[in-house]
Amino acid sequence: MKLKNSYFFTKREDSKDEESVSANLLVRSGMIKKAGSGIYYFLPMGHRVTKKIEKIVREEMNAIDSQELVMPQLLPEEVYIASGRRENFGNGMFSLKDRFNRSYVLGPTHEEMFVEAAKEVIKSHKDMPISLYQMANKYRDEPRSRYGLIRTREFVMKDAYTFDKDEAGLAVAYDKMYEAYKKIFDRVGLDYKIVTASCGVMGGTLSEEFQAVCDIGEDVLVLCDKCGLATNIEVCECVDNMEESTEEYKEKELLYTPMVGTIKDLEDNYNIKAEDTVKTLIYKADGKFVALMIRGDHEVNEEKVQKLLGAKEFEMATIEEDEEVTGAKVGFAGPIDLDVKIIVDNVVSKMRNFLVGANKTDYHYINVNLSDFKYDMVADIRNVTENDVCPKCGAKLSFKKGIEVGNTFKLGTKYSEAMDLYFADEDNKLKPVVMGCYGIGIARILAAVVEQNHDENGMILPKNIAPYEVSIVIANVKDEEQVRLGNELYDKLNEKGIEVLLDDRNERAGVKFKDMDLIGIPVRVVVGKKANEGIVEYKERANDTVEELSIDELLNRF
């Protein structure tokens, strides 16, 4: 492509609307433009990059004999009601009605629709295995869109589904998809980890996430270098290796703590260590209140609690609800005389003489023990910390942040049973089809690659997904020899099948150099003052080395 008279622009200043490096660089490079909260244009250069990512994904999906189709995005709401998921999605779905007052949604995910497609061909065990995928827009009404392309309300996802007669067949299909995903993320140039994760709203028996390692990642990855453990913090077990306190029991006392409502306030004003306090947090599980007790320096793991209680809906109580349950302002909740289900974390069960809220504004109890209140169960309900040990081998753990760019699920028979997808087995008995589900976020890959590959001058994109492999910059378009040689090189590289961008704009050379660095093209060739000698400058984006090459040397290198 020649830049002169093409749709191309860049910006020198960061966008005030964007909080991540990737979003700022993609906006500044003219690859994307924000249309609204979590909604983006993909402009020509950005569209070209995403199409390259899609091409890589397609090639690897086709290589494992998965067949592509296209699903509608405007879907009857009744499909999600039939599968039992409409309630789970809640306000996360975009809902609308047609002129006949029939209810529709914009598809957030397509398990149900793939089941309907599978019904057309699966009647017998002989009709499987089947693997289908699509590359399509998804719509989710995120409460808070953030980090540019990392969390948006409209996004392109590759979602695939496999259909098998039994768990053994699913294992084969799952392994094929797993290996294909590794090839995809290797080809796009990502530094990633594969971690065990929660099945969440998807359901099923196994979920694994492909996480791009990145400081702004929303997920916390728990890793063990010794045994190779890799999990999302949501599902990492906390090893109960804390020794029970041998401190002598004391009598509880009421402590006046005016204007103190946080653990930090207690530390700062009363010289009380966080590890000597216990937080009582009020939640709602399927509409019923429950109190969770964890040590003051720990955090509740909501995923563990929801699974423990078998709750469909699980959320923190509102300020008003908290105060209604405890009879005190937020920050003073405690277990004593609290008339709700109480769950105590394993660590708290081994503590003695700890501090809790008194369910009375401006008061806490000190020297509290388990015998001072009634509780319903003791369980692992907290997030693992870096002070914990690996649940597999007992070694030291390490934490990293990650951006989820892909996921794989063993769904089992959840959706086939809910939506009547059965087949006749070898004995002519009806059995539910065993399913797998596999997703990849196309735009998230782009954002993650940029987060991992940039410097102060812009993006450093891997060759496989860069908009062009080579940029040719004509330093001075008023110099006829430079223009002639630049166009000649452009034609020759195109003939070799190399994707070339020719910067033939009437701009200063410095402006062109900055733009080529910003958009991250792997190789820059400058046609400058030595054009009449047949000499050009060659520079790779990933380093600062500039070489002078003859035309023959340049062409031989390519």
Secondary structure, DSSP 8 states (H G I E B T S, - for coil): -B-TTSS----SS--TT--SHHHHHHHHTTSEEEEETTEEEE-HHHHHHHHHHHHHHHHHHHHTT-EE----SEEETHHHHHHT-HHHHGGGSEEEE-TT--EEEE-S--HHHHHHHHHTT-SBGGG--EEEEEEEEEE---SS-BTGGGB-SEEEEEEEEEEESSHHHHHHHHHHHHHHHHHHHHHTT--EEEEE---GGG-SSEEEEEEEE-TT-SEEEEE-TTT--EEEGGG-----------------EEEE-TT--SHHHHHHHH---GGGBEEEEEEEETTEEEEEEEETT--B-HHHHHHHHT-S-EEE--HHHHHHHHSS-TT---STT--SEEEEETTGGG--SEEEE-SSTTEEEEEE-GGGS--SEEE--B---TTSB-TTT--B-EEEEEEEEEEEEEEETHHHHHTT-EEE-TTS-EEE-EEEEEEEEHHHHHHHHHHHSEETTEE---TTTSS-SEEEEES-TT-HHHHHHHHHHHHHHHHTT--EEEE--SS-HHHHHHHHHHHT-SEEEEE-TTGGGTEEEEEETTS--EEEEEHHHHHHH-
